[in-house]
Amino acid sequence: MGISVAIVGSGPSGFYTADALVKSDVDCEVDIIERLPAPHGLIRYGVAPDHQTTKNVSRAFDKTGGDGAVRYWGNVEVGRDISLDRLRELYDAVVLAVGSPFDRKLGIPGEDKLGVFGSAEFVGWYNAHPDFRDLNPNLDITGAAVIGVGNVAIDIARVLVKTREEMATSDIPDYALDPIQAAPITDVYMFGRRGALDAKFTNVELREMGHLTNCHPVVDPAQLPDSVDDMENSRDKRLKERNLASLREFTTLDPAGKNKRCHFAFLASPLEILGGERVEGLLMERNEVVDGRAVGTGETFEIECGMVAAAIGYQGEPIEGAPFDEWSGTVVNEDGRVADGLYAVGWIKRGPTGVIGTNKVDGRDAAKQIVADITDGGKPGRAGLESELRAGSTRWIDYGQWQRIKAVEEESAPAPSPRRKLATVDEMLAVLG
């Protein structure tokens, strides 16, 4: 008898796990359960709207979603519509692929002021995530600060300074694009607590900042080292060398004709967010690196800004029925195994590290573990889930219905935008009647 597997979460790690399972030698029935109608997780809601090439991986996920052994259950929330414990009773194996949806806090005074956002919520807002549709940030500001120097941080900075024409091929919703374009922002600051060579952005993301229509990248040459020290990992060394070369190139660019500036500032940490009810500025401390750690020097400075976005990492949330490590923000697991018949993949397994493709390894590993561990199927699986959801009057959508929603988004988009996202659950469900 085949085995039944429920995957909770439909982001990259969930779909890669499903794909690995259906390609295994074991007869299996795989159900992907997603709390939102729309699948694909961070591909849809995390990847920058102006980086459509990165989103193309969803085409592979569509093939998996259309496989006869796989069924998609959208608009079904574990913990609301069905418990994890009940899923484990119904399925031979359950895989947690829920990611790390919450922002890590800065932990400094003033963090509760209006105008302070975590990157997950701000990125979610301009990516039409239903949870953040009504964020409504006040962008009637001249300065914005982004704490962090990774790809998410540089995405936020870039979206804030690109022209409408540069965003034309994106899928940013009008409710976000219009206030961003109307904002009087002239300066965006990106702060990293360590040196330039410790920044985590990839070189493709960094180089793009030197080719923007109306924004000049500002770098203090004094903050750039002369060279990159020898490293054991030659690939990491090459990346640092490319980033250093790009940052050096920025110092030679002519700012003439550009009305906005993006400041790359290193060796600085936020001490306090200044202002009254709203953000008015940042108190920063200059750092030095000692034994690989950023250590404050006691020297401080202030910048004026009306918005602060913290892009310093993500963490998961506890899932009732699964052990959780509050410090790491992950489910307690041993190489992906959580308990008998319960597994974890992706960020909820290992924390928010790696790139999209990193999740493919997790999916393959989880599939191998399930095939090795579950030798005898026989639990109700899909039929049991459907019975439970019908009894609870839960309205779920399948992958074909998602494709109808997707088609409406694509058909309603003004060229050359690829889609006009429906930004609420009600809007998506209304497409289906």
N, C-alpha and C positions, 0 to 999 in steps of 0.2 A: 504494500500500500504506500502511496506517495505521502510526502510530508507537507504540512501546512505551515507557512511562515507569514507572520504579520510584521511589517516594517512601519514604525511610527516616525513619520517625517518624510517629506518628498523632495528634499534638497539633493545635491550631488551624492552625498554618502548613501542616502536611501536608494537612489536609482542605480548607483554603481553596485550596491549589494544585490538588488533585484536582478540586475543583468548577470552578475556572476552566478547567482542561483539558477537562473533558467538555462545558463550555458553549462551547468555542471551535469554530471552523469546521473543525477538523482531526479526521479519524478517528483516535482514539487508544484505547489499552488502558492503563489505569492500575492499578498494583499498589501498595498501601500496606503497608509492612512494619514491624511493631512487635514489639519484643522481649518485651513483656508480653502476656498474653492479652487484657487490657482496653485498648481504645483511648481516645483523647481527651486524653491527656497531662495538662497542668495543669488542664484543666477538671475532670477526675476527682480528681487528686491534689494540686492546688495551690490551687484556689479554696476558701475557707473552708467548712467543712461546714454552717455556719449561714447561708450565703448561697446558697440554692438557686436563686434567680432568675437569678443569673449563670451557673449551670450549664445553663440552658435552651438555650443555643446548641448543645448536643449534639444537639438534635432536628434541626437543620439538617444536622449531620454524619451523622446516621442516614440522611437522604435521600440524601446523597452516597454513603454506604457501600452503599446498596441499588441504586445505579445499575448498569445492566447492563455498563457499560464499566469499572466499578471492582471490584477484588477486594481483600479484606483478608486479610493473612497475619499473624495474631497468633501470639505465642510463637515468633517467628523473630528471632534476633539477628544483625545484621550484624557480622562479626568473629568470631562463634562458629559459626554455622550456614552462613554464606556470606560471602566477603570482598567488600569494596567493589570491588576490581579485577575480580572475577568478575562482579559485578552490572553493571559498566560494559561488560563483554564481552557480556552477555546482553541489555541494554536500549539503546535508542537514546538515552535520556536518564535520568539518575539525579539525584534531588533530595534533598539532605540537609536534613532537618527535625527534627533530634534535640534541639534546644533547648540549654539551659545547665543541666545537672542538678546541678552541684556548687556548694557554698558558697564564697564568698570568705572568706579567713581574716582575723581581726582583726590578727594579727601582733604580739601582745603577750605578755609573760611570763604563765604560768599557763593558757594556752589549752588545754593538754593535760589539765587536771584533769577529774575526773568531775563531770558536771553542766553542762559546756559543750557547747552544740549549735549547729550551723548551722541557719538557718531551713529549709533544704530538708529536712533530716532530721527536724526536730521537726514541721514541717507535714506531711511525708510520714507520720510516725508517727500523728498524729491524723486523717489522711485515708486510712488503711488501704493505704498503698503497700507492696507486697510487700518492697521493699528495706529498709524501716524497721519492719516488723511487730514485730521483737524489740528495738527500741531500749530499751524498758523504763526510762524516766527515773525517777529517784527524786524524787517530788513531796511527800515528807514534809518540806516546807519552808514557811517563813512569808513569804519574799520571793523574787521573781524579777526579773531584769533583762533587758530587751530592748534591744540596741544597734541603733538605727535608728529612723527616724520616717517610714516609708513604709507602704503598705497591708498588706504582709506583716507588718511589725512590729505594727501595730495589730490585725491578725487574731489573732496569737499572744496578745497581751495580753487581747483580748476573750474568746477561748476559755478562757483560764485563770480568768476571773472571772465568767463567766456562770453562772446557776443551771441545774440540771437541767431545770427547766420551760422556761427560755429556749432550751435546746438540743434540745427535744423534736422540733422539725420539721427537725432537721439529720440528716445521715447519718454523724455521728461514730460510730466503732465502740465497742462497750461496753468493750473492753480499754483504750481511752483515756479514755472518758467517766468510768468508775468511779473511777480514781485521781485524775483532775482534780477530781471532785466531792468526793472524800474528803480532798483536800489541805488543810492548814491555812493556805493562802496568804491573807495579809491585804493585802500590798502588792506591786504590780507597777510597775516603773520603766521608762519608755521614754526613752532618751537620744538626743538629736540633737546633732551636733558644731557645727552652725550655729544660727541663730536660728529663732524660731517660724515666720517667713514662708518659710523655706527647707524646711520639712517637706514631704514628698512625698505624704502621704495625701490622698485625695479627701475632699470635704466630707461626702459621705454617710457614709463610714466614720467620720469624726471625730464627726459629730453623734450617731451611734448610742451613743457612749461616754457621752453625757449622759443616756441614757434606760435604763440598765441597772438591773435590780431591786435588786442588792445591792452595787453598786460605785459609788463616788463619784470623779469625775475631779478630780485636783488639779493646779492650774496656779498658778505664781507670777506675780501681776500685774506684778511688776517686770520680768519677761522679755518682756512683750508691748509692741510698739511702739504709738505713738499712732495711726499710720495707715500705709497702703501707699503708697510712692512711685509716681510716674507710671512707666508701663512702655509699651514699644512694643506689646506684645501685650496687648490689652484683655481677652482671655479669661483669660490668666494672672493679670492684675490682679484680675479678679472672683473667681477661685478663692482667691487670697490674702486678699482682703477677707472672703469667706465664712468661711474658716478662722479668721481673726483674730476675727471676730464670735462664732464658736462657742467659741473658747478664752476669750474675755472672758465669755461666758455661763457657762462652767464655774466661773469664780471667784465667781459669785453663787449657785450651787446650795447647798442645805442638805444636809449629809452625814448628818443624823439618820436613824437606822434602817438605815444601810448599813454592813456589816462589812468591806468591802474597799475598797481605794483603788488607783486607777491614776494614777501620777504622770507628768505630761508635763514633762520636764526638757530644756532646750535649752542650747546653748553649753557642752557638756561632752563630753570624749572619754575613753575608757578607757585607763588606763596599765598596769594590771596586774590580773589576776584573783587574788584572795587566798585563802589557805587551805592546808590540807595536801594530802591525796590528793583531797579533794573541794572544791568551791567553797564559800567561806564569806563572800566579799564582793568588792567592786570598789573599786579605787583610781581615782578620776576626776580629771581636770584641767579647770579652768574655761577657757573659750576667749573670745576676742574675734574679731570679723570684721574683717579688714584686706584691702581691695581684693577683697572677695568670697571670701576664704579664711579658714578657721578657724585661728587661731593661738593656741597655748597661752599662758596668762598666768603659769604657774608656781604658781598657787594650786591646791591639791588638796583633795579631800574623799573620804570613804569611805562606802559604804552596805553594809549587811548583806544578803546574798542567798544562796540555796542553789542557784540555777540562773542561767545566762547563756545567752541565745539571741542569736546574731549574725545580724541581718537587714540586712546591708550589701551584698547583691548576689550574683549568681551568675556562674558561668563554665562554658564548655563543656569537653569533654575531647578530646584529639587522636583523630582517626579515621585508622587506618592506610589509606594510599592517598590522603589529602587533605592539602594544606598547612595548617598550623595556626599561628596567632599566639598564643604563650603569654601575651603581655602583655594582649591584649584578650579572650583566651579564646574566640576565634571562628575559623572556617575562613577562610583568606585568600581573598578574592574581590573581584571588580570589579563592583559593583552586582549581586551575586548570581551572577555567572559565576565558577566556580572553575577549570574546565578544559574542554576540548572535551567536550560532552555531560554535564558535571557542574555542578550548580547548588546554591545554598544559599538557604534561606528562614528567616524567624523569628530567634530569638535566636542560633542558631549562625552566622547571617549578619551580624547587626548588634549583637549583645550584648543583655542583658536589659533592654530599654527598651520603653515603650509599653504599651498595653492589649491585650486579646484581639483587638479589631477591627483593631489595627495590622497584624496578620498577614495580613489580607485583601488589603491592598495588595501585600505580598510575594508572595502566591499569584498574584495577577493578573499581576504583573511577570514572575514566573518562567514562567508559562504563555505569555506573549507572547514571551519570549526563546526558549523551546523551539520554539514554532511557527515563529519566524523562523530559528532555527539549524538545525533538523532538517528538511531538505527531502526526505530519502529514508529511509524506515523499512526494515525487513527483518531486524532482529536477532531472535533467538528469543523474547525477552521472557518472558511468563508460562509458556509451555510449557517453556522452558529452566529457569526457576526451580523449577517443580514437579519436573522431572526431577532437579535437583540436590538438592532437599530429600528426595525419596524415596530417593535413593542414600545420603544421610546419615542416614536413619531419623529425620528431624526431625518431631516432631508439631506441626503448625500448626493453627490454627483459623480458620474463615472468619467473615464477618460474621453469618451466620445463627446460627452456634454462639455467637458473642458475645451475640446477642440472647437466646439461651436462658439464658446465665449471668446476664444482666441481669434477665430475668424472675424467676429464682430469688431474686435479691437483693431485688427489689421485693416479691415474694410473702411473703418471710420477715420483712419489716420490721414492727415494731409501730407502729401508727398513733400519731401523725401523721407519723412518719419516712418519707421517700420510699423508702429502701432500706436493707438491711443488707449492707454490702459484704463480699465474700469477700476476705480480706486476704493470701492466699498463692496462688502459681501452682498448687500442688497442689490447693487447694480449688476453684479455678476449673475446672481440668481434670477434677476428679472429677464435676462436674455433668454433664459430657458422657459419662461412663462410660468 
